[in-house]
């Protein structure tokens, strides 16, 4: 008997999760077919692509508004396809503002629904917990604290681990990465202002100014900057030309893991990159700036309540990593935090060692064969038998 699963994935991270789940599910039962909103990785894993995952790459409270007509048309088409030929299960991966609405409609029509990657309801827009209860038969969580939080609020949830923790070795070879990428002497700092145009537009100038601030105080310091896309590179190159024309900054297309592994420290935008840097055991400084109107609305309606926002700090339950938000993102604040971490004195050395030791403990806790566990949970939810 053949089975069909529909997956809706947004952005590259969702595409990666979907591809891993598809491959693991095919190992359990090769008769399953997959279709939906997918990126290149999911397509290569065997998913029929209805729409490209990049079409869901919008974020914030205000920014998505101009995309509403296009998203509405996509939603209607995807819903119509599934209602006409219901799948065994619908999986929404991340992008909750888009996927949860579709999941709720399909659940109401009798289709089993799984949401993969818990929305950050424990930190931001807590009211979405009700949407999760109404929309999902199960939520697959990347982090252990998410499972307990959701269960406490009546949402069926299961911690499956994080695929990045499986992919990144517990002991990355920093020396080999340094030799391959930038074998020079002196401190090497990786600059990672984000993967989206909006993020880099807001953080790029400050990161460039911070590089200049550091270069004036730490002779011989060098920088590498792995860029996610050509568009992001163009924006950051312009910022470097304007604010740090004399700094030694080498830009790369991709190679983010290698750049982080090679660096003595990473200055980065909050997000998946901070998790990657943590898994690579790199000291880091985290910064983030929301669009001004989004930040104003978040403060006005008290949509964000946590004292920390960086994932390493949330996972550690302790402010291990210096983090700066909105108006605190300044060259002076970032530069001083970096100098403090790179200092050769005993206090700074002990801080780096404590940070890296805790990062190792968290890595082990997240290393759970996430693709396999997610696939098993989905097949169980859909009532699909494994094949030998």
C-alpha positions in Angstrom: 0.0 0.0 0.0 1.4 3.4 -1.0 1.3 6.4 1.4 1.5 10.1 0.8 2.8 12.8 3.1 2.7 16.5 2.4 5.4 18.8 3.8 5.3 22.6 3.9 8.8 23.9 4.6 10.0 27.5 4.7 13.5 28.7 4.1 16.8 26.8 3.9 16.6 25.5 7.5 13.2 24.0 6.9 14.3 22.5 3.7 17.2 20.8 5.5 14.9 19.4 8.2 12.4 18.2 5.6 15.1 16.5 3.5 16.5 14.7 6.5 13.0 13.5 7.5 12.3 12.3 4.0 15.4 10.3 3.7 14.9 8.7 7.1 11.3 7.9 6.3 12.2 6.2 3.1 14.7 4.0 5.1 11.7 2.9 7.2 9.2 2.6 4.3 10.3 3.2 0.7 6.6 3.3 -0.5 5.9 6.7 1.0 5.7 9.6 -1.5 6.2 13.2 -0.5 4.9 16.5 -2.0 4.5 20.1 -0.9 6.4 23.4 -0.5 10.0 22.4 -0.7 13.5 23.6 -1.4 16.3 22.0 -3.4 17.4 19.6 -0.6 13.9 18.2 -0.2 13.5 17.9 -4.0 16.8 16.0 -4.2 15.5 13.7 -1.4 12.5 12.9 -3.5 9.8 15.5 -2.7 7.4 16.7 -5.5 7.7 20.5 -5.4 4.4 22.5 -5.5 6.1 25.8 -4.6 9.7 26.7 -3.7 10.4 27.0 0.1 12.0 30.4 -0.4 8.6 31.9 -1.0 7.9 31.7 2.7 11.1 33.5 3.7 9.4 36.5 5.4 9.6 37.4 9.0 8.6 39.9 11.7 5.2 41.4 12.6 5.0 44.1 9.9 7.3 42.9 7.1 5.0 40.1 5.8 2.1 42.4 5.2 3.2 43.3 1.7 3.4 39.6 0.8 -0.1 38.7 1.9 -1.8 38.6 -1.5 0.9 36.1 -2.8 0.8 34.0 0.4 -3.0 34.0 0.3 -3.1 32.6 -3.2 -0.5 30.0 -2.4 -2.4 29.0 0.7 -5.7 28.5 -1.2 -4.0 26.4 -3.8 -2.1 24.1 -1.3 -5.3 23.6 0.7 -7.3 22.8 -2.3 -4.8 20.1 -3.4 -4.9 18.4 0.0 -8.6 18.6 0.5 -9.2 17.1 -3.0 -6.7 14.3 -2.2 -6.0 14.1 1.5 -2.5 12.9 2.6 -1.9 10.5 5.4 -0.3 13.3 7.3 0.6 17.0 6.9 3.9 18.2 8.3 4.4 22.0 8.7 8.1 22.8 9.2 8.6 26.1 11.0 7.1 29.3 9.3 4.2 29.1 11.9 2.4 32.2 10.7 1.8 30.4 7.4 1.8 26.7 8.2 -0.4 26.7 11.4 -3.3 28.1 9.5 -3.1 25.4 6.9 -2.6 22.7 9.5 -5.7 23.8 11.4 -7.9 23.7 8.3 -6.6 20.2 7.4 -6.9 19.0 10.9 -10.5 20.1 11.0 -11.0 18.1 7.8 -9.7 15.0 9.4 -6.1 15.0 8.3 -3.4 14.2 10.9 -1.0 17.1 11.4 2.5 17.5 12.7 4.4 20.7 13.3 8.1 20.3 13.1 10.1 23.0 15.0 8.3 24.6 17.9 7.5 28.3 17.5 9.2 30.3 20.2 6.0 30.6 22.2 8.1 30.4 25.4 9.7 33.7 24.5 7.6 35.5 21.9 3.9 35.9 21.2 2.7 33.4 23.9 -0.8 33.4 22.5 0.3 31.1 19.7 0.2 28.2 22.2 -3.6 28.0 21.6 -3.0 27.9 17.8 -0.6 25.0 18.3 -3.3 23.1 20.4 -5.9 23.8 17.7 -3.7 23.0 14.7 -1.4 20.2 15.6 -1.8 16.6 16.6 1.9 16.7 17.6 4.8 19.2 17.8 8.3 17.9 17.2 10.8 19.9 19.2 14.4 20.6 18.5 15.2 21.5 22.2 14.3 19.7 25.4 12.9 22.7 27.3 10.3 23.2 24.5 8.8 19.8 25.0 8.2 20.4 28.7 6.9 23.9 28.1 4.4 22.8 25.5 3.2 19.8 27.5 2.5 22.0 30.5 0.3 24.1 28.2 -1.7 21.1 26.8 0.2 20.7 23.5 1.3 17.1 22.5 5.0 17.5 22.0 8.1 15.3 21.5 11.8 16.3 21.7 13.6 14.7 18.8 17.0 16.5 19.0 18.6 18.9 16.6 20.0 17.7 13.2 22.9 20.1 13.4 24.1 18.4 16.6 24.2 15.2 14.6 26.0 16.8 11.6 28.6 18.7 13.5 31.3 16.5 15.2 31.6 16.9 18.9 35.3 17.7 18.5 35.7 19.9 15.4 39.2 20.3 14.1 39.7 24.0 14.5 43.4 23.9 13.6 42.6 22.2 10.2 39.9 24.8 9.5 42.2 27.6 10.3 45.0 26.2 8.1 42.6 25.8 5.1 40.8 29.1 5.5 43.3 31.6 6.9 46.6 30.3 8.2 48.0 33.8 9.2 49.0 34.7 12.7 47.1 37.0 15.1 43.5 36.9 16.2 40.9 35.9 13.6 37.2 37.0 14.1 34.3 35.7 12.0 31.7 38.4 11.1 28.2 37.0 10.5 25.6 39.8 10.3 22.8 37.4 9.2 21.5 35.4 6.2 18.6 37.8 5.2 18.8 41.1 3.5 16.9 42.9 6.2 19.1 41.5 9.0 22.3 42.5 7.2 21.0 45.9 6.3 20.5 46.6 10.0 23.5 44.8 11.4 26.1 45.1 8.6 27.0 48.8 9.3 27.5 48.1 13.0 29.5 45.0 12.4 31.7 46.9 10.0 32.2 49.7 12.5 33.0 47.1 15.2 35.7 45.7 12.9 37.2 49.1 12.5 37.0 49.7 16.3 38.8 46.4 17.0 41.5 47.0 14.3 42.4 50.3 15.9 42.9 48.6 19.3 44.2 45.2 18.3 47.0 45.4 15.7 47.1 42.4 13.4 43.5 41.3 14.0 41.9 39.8 10.9 38.4 39.0 9.9 36.5 36.5 7.7 32.9 36.9 6.7 31.0 33.9 5.2 28.1 35.3 3.2 24.8 33.4 2.7 23.8 34.9 -0.7 25.2 37.3 -3.3 22.6 39.9 -2.2 23.8 39.7 1.4 27.4 40.0 0.3 26.7 43.1 -1.7 25.1 44.8 1.3 27.9 43.9 3.6 30.7 44.8 1.2 29.1 48.3 0.9 29.1 48.6 4.7 32.7 47.5 4.9 33.8 50.0 2.2 32.0 52.8 4.0 32.9 52.0 7.7 36.0 49.7 7.6 37.9 50.5 4.4 41.3 49.6 6.0 40.3 46.4 7.8 41.5 43.0 6.7 38.2 41.3 5.9 38.0 38.3 3.6 34.6 37.5 2.3 33.5 34.0 1.3 30.4 32.5 -0.5 29.1 30.0 2.1 31.7 28.1 4.1 30.1 29.3 7.4 31.0 26.2 9.4 34.6 26.4 8.3 34.8 30.1 9.0 33.4 29.7 12.5 35.6 26.7 13.3 38.7 28.6 12.2 37.9 31.8 14.1 39.0 32.6 17.6 35.7 34.3 18.1 32.4 34.8 16.2 30.4 38.0 16.1 27.0 37.1 14.8 23.3 37.8 14.4 21.1 35.9 16.8 19.6 32.8 15.1 20.7 29.4 13.8 24.3 30.7 13.4 24.6 31.0 17.2 23.6 27.4 17.6 26.2 26.4 15.0 28.9 28.4 16.7 28.0 26.8 20.0 28.2 23.3 18.5 31.6 24.2 17.1 32.6 25.3 20.6 33.4 28.8 19.5 33.4 31.8 21.9 30.9 34.3 20.5 29.2 37.7 20.9 25.5 37.8 19.8 23.7 40.9 18.4 20.2 41.5 17.0 18.2 44.4 15.7 14.6 44.1 14.7 12.9 46.5 12.3 12.0 49.6 14.4 8.2 49.2 14.1 8.4 45.5 14.9 10.5 46.2 18.0 8.1 49.0 19.1 5.1 46.7 18.7 6.8 43.9 20.6 7.5 46.3 23.5 4.1 47.9 23.4 2.2 44.6 23.6 4.8 42.8 25.8 5.2 40.1 23.2 8.7 39.2 24.4 9.4 38.5 28.1 12.7 36.5 28.4 15.8 38.1 29.9 18.0 36.5 27.2 17.4 35.9 23.5 20.6 34.0 22.4 20.0 30.3 21.9 23.2 29.3 23.7 22.1 31.3 26.8 18.6 29.8 26.7 19.9 26.3 26.4 22.5 26.8 29.2 20.0 28.6 31.5 22.8 31.0 32.1 24.1 34.2 30.4 27.3 32.5 29.2 27.5 34.5 26.0 27.5 38.4 25.7 24.3 39.4 23.9 23.1 42.8 22.7 19.7 43.9 21.5 18.5 46.9 19.5 19.9 50.2 20.9 22.6 48.3 22.7 24.1 47.0 19.4 26.9 49.6 19.2 30.5 49.3 18.0 31.7 50.2 21.5 29.6 47.5 23.3 30.4 44.8 20.8 34.0 45.7 20.6 34.5 45.7 24.3 32.8 42.3 24.7 35.1 40.9 22.0 38.3 42.3 23.5 37.3 41.0 26.9 36.8 37.5 25.5 40.0 37.5 23.5 42.1 38.9 26.3 45.1 36.6 27.4 44.5 37.1 31.1 43.4 34.3 33.4 39.9 35.5 33.9 39.1 35.7 30.2 40.8 32.3 29.6 38.6 30.7 32.3 35.5 32.3 30.9 36.3 30.8 27.4 36.9 27.4 28.9 33.7 27.5 30.9 31.8 28.6 27.8 33.3 25.8 25.7 32.8 23.1 28.4 29.1 24.0 28.7 28.7 24.0 24.9 30.1 20.5 24.9 27.5 19.3 27.4 24.6 20.9 25.4 25.9 19.4 22.2 25.7 15.9 23.7 22.1 16.5 24.9 21.0 17.6 21.5 22.7 14.8 19.6 19.7 12.4 19.3 19.6 11.2 15.7 17.0 13.8 15.0 16.1 12.8 11.4 15.4 9.2 12.4 13.4 10.2 15.5 11.3 12.7 13.6 10.6 10.2 10.9 9.6 7.5 13.4 7.2 10.0 15.1 5.6 11.0 11.8 5.0 7.4 10.7 3.6 6.5 14.1 1.3 9.5 13.9 0.1 8.6 10.4 -0.3 4.9 11.2 2.2 3.9 8.5 4.0 0.6 8.9 7.7 0.2 8.6 9.0 -2.0 5.7 11.9 -4.3 6.3 
